[in-house]
Amino acid sequence: MTDSQPEDVMKSVEKVIQDPLRFKLKLDIGEDAYTSLKLKKHFLDSVDAATGATTGVAVAQSSLVA
């Protein structure tokens, strides 16, 4: 097996988890466990966006731009 084969196999994958409810059932995890992972992702995306906006404001207010 070469290093490029796993990437080739994953190119055709559109969804990793087809049915989240069955996934949680098989792992024997509650509703909150999977939800918290989604919330964490959304929170980190929001933090990244806020950081970018803050950087943009700082650059716009700098003496080089003004």
Order of alpha helices (4+ residues) and beta strands (2+ residues): alpha-alpha-alpha
